[in-house]
Amino acid sequence: MPEARETNERPLQNDEVNLRARSGMPILLLNTALMLAALVMVISGIRTLANEGSTVLGITFTVAGIVYLLIVGPIVFAGLKVVKPQEALVMTLFGRYYGTLKNEGFFFVNPFVSAVQPPGSGTAGSPPTAGKDKAQSAVTPSRKRISLKTMTLDNERQKINDLLGNPIIIGIVVIWRVVNTAKALFNVDDYMEYLSIQCDSALRNIVRNYPYDTPGDDSEMSLRGSSQEVAEKLKAEIQEKVAIAGLEIMEARITHLAYAPEIAAAMLQRQQASAIIDARQMIVEGAVGMVEMALSKLNENDIVQLDEERKAAMVSNLLVVLCGNRDVQPVVNSGSLYS
């Protein structure tokens, strides 16, 4: 019988507790008044000891006042928290998740809880990844607050092979925000770096499934011709990957798309050749239609009677005139066509 193996894996933090704290202004005023009273008690106790010697009342007043001034009062002040709009404080009590304070204002919470410091807030100026530059600016250095604002992640341009194996340079911008602070701080080590890495991974997976362009075939999706559909799939894949970190992807867009420099010139020639062929095809189709119309009108109105050889000559001349790149020089034939 196989032995049961012990696992050290801890369950993920999925639920965010919205901490409802009481207003901090009454506590501030009350604690200030009590500290002033404690100061008066200390002064009174010292005077009693000086005048009457060591008495129980003097010692009690002095000790109680000192304890409140040095211990109780500062502890009560530690429970006062200020939260600005679109900010949150994630609290832990002796190592356990206690709740998240999201409402803006001045509050009093359990003095023994501690706020969790968001990743990167203590080391400003040296983000681990380039894609975190703009997201990093939303976190103020040395502050234990997590931003709930809508932020932008602009990763560096990457060289990726498309479906046909052509190397392309592509860059994306992702609009995101934190919707679950507990997941963001406790399920991943650094949610901004995690987002940047997952964006790179999702971008590579999406690009490898589509060609850069599909000339002449609008039914097949491509990176250049179906940018909206590709962006939607990119957003869905990134959202699936970062859901564990409590992030919401609001929008994902391709900001740069081009062939890699080593094949850009060759691809440009191919595009130009394809455009020239399409233009020539349109010209020929139009010229043939015009020749058919001219012959039909001549026959309907009985302007001239043309045999097959004269029709062939007329068609040849009209096609030369209509399909030529340059102005045609007229040639006057003074003789007969058969001579």
C-alpha positions, -999 to +999 in steps of 0.1 A: +000+000+000+016+033-010+024+057+018+007+090+019+031+119+012+030+150+032+028+182+012+040+217+021+018+235-004-003+261+011-038+269-002-041+300-023-056+332-010-088+337-030-112+357-008-107+394-001-120+406+032-133+442+031-123+456+064-149+479+080-131+502+104-145+529+126-137+566+121-103+576+135-111+612+145-129+604+178-102+580+187-075+606+179-092+632+201-099+608+229-064+594+230-049+629+229-071+639+259-061+607+278-024+613+271-028+649+284-045+635+315-018+610+319+008+638+318-011+656+345-012+624+365+026+620+362+032+656+373+007+652+402+023+619+413+058+634+413+046+664+434+029+640+458+061+620+461+082+651+466+059+666+493+047+635+512+074+610+504+068+575+490+030+571+491+008+546+473-012+573+456+018+591+443+035+559+430+002+548+414-004+581+396+032+583+384+034+547+371-001+548+354+007+581+337+041+569+324+026+536+312-001+554+292+023+580+278+050+556+267+030+524+259-007+526+257-010+560+239+016+552+211-001+518+206-035+535+201-020+560+177-005+531+157-041+520+149-049+552+131-047+549+093-052+573+064-064+559+031-064+581-001-088+575-030-080+545-052-056+531-026-058+501-003-041+488+029-038+451+032-036+441+069-022+411+086-025+401+123+004+381+136+012+367+102-024+360+091-045+379+066-068+402+086-085+423+059-082+451+033-090+487+040-103+502+007-125+531+017-109+565+016-107+585+048-093+584+084-098+552+103-090+533+134-081+496+132-067+470+155-034+486+166-016+452+164-023+447+127+005+455+102+001+467+066+018+445+040+043+464+018+035+461-019+063+446-041+089+471-053+077+500-031+109+500-010+133+498-039+122+526-063+144+532-093+155+497-100+125+476-113+135+440-122+119+442-156+116+469-183+079+463-186+073+474-150+086+509-156+052+526-160+033+503-136+061+508-110+054+546-109+019+539-095+035+527-062+050+553-040+084+544-025+084+533+012+046+533+015+026+503+025-003+510+002-014+492-030-028+512-058-062+504-072-059+528-101-060+518-138-024+513-149-005+508-182+021+481-189+042+488-220+065+459-226+096+461-247+093+452-284+100+415-290+113+395-320+089+366-326+084+342-355+049+342-369+030+312-383+051+311-415+084+314-396+090+350-405+107+370-377+087+401-368+091+428-342+059+434-321+050+454-291+019+456-270+004+478-243-018+464-216-043+483-195-048+467-161-058+472-125-058+453-092-092+439-082-083+415-055-056+428-032-053+395-012-045+375-043-021+402-056+001+402-025-002+367-012-005+344-043+025+357-062+058+372-052+056+404-073+023+409-092+038+436-115+067+414-126+043+384-128+020+404-152+050+414-174+062+379-177+027+365-185+022+392-211+054+381-229+044+345-227+008+351-240+021+374-268+045+346-281+017+320-280-007+342-300+018+355-326+029+319-334-006+311-345-011+338-371+009+349-402+020+385-404-001+391-435-022+371-460-022+390-493-052+383-515-070+362-489-092+382-465-109+351-451-078+340-431-068+359-400-035+377-398-017+399-374-019+429-397-054+424-411-072+411-380-056+432-353-089+436-334-095+399-332-059+392-322-061+418-295-092+402-280-076+368-279-044+383-264-065+400-237-084+367-229-052+347-227-034+372-204-065+375-182-066+337-178-030+337-167-031+366-142-064+357-126-045+340-098-028+373-090-061+392-086-056+414-117-081+425-143-070+431-179-091+459-193-075+462-227-046+448-247-035+464-279-007+459-305+013+492-306+041+481-330+041+455-358+068+452-384+091+427-401+125+422-386+152+443-402+169+413-418+139+404-439+121+438-441+136+448-475+127+414-491+092+415-477+088+451-490+097+440-525+073+411-523+045+435-512+053+459-540+053+431-566+020+418-552+005+453-555+018+457-590+002+424-600-031+433-585-031+466-602-022+451-636-049+425-632-075+452-626-063+472-656-065+442-679-100+433-666-111+469-672-095+470-707-112+438-718-145+451-706-141+483-725-131+465-757-161+442-755-183+473-750-167+491-780-172+461-803-208+456-791-217+493-797-202+492-832-222+461-841-254+474-826-253+507-845-240+492-878-213+518-879-188+495-896-187+459-907-156+442-892-144+407-901-125+386-876-091+398-887-101+435-884-117+428-850-084+411-838-064+442-850-088+465-833-087+445-800-049+445-801-048+483-807-073+490-779-055+468-754-022+485-762-038+519-756-056+510-725-029+488-708+002+508-718+022+527-692+029+556-715+010+578-739+004+560-772+017+577-804-009+574-831+001+558-864-019+567-896-022+538-919-027+551-955-029+518-971-051+487-967-050+464-938-045+435-963-018+451-984 
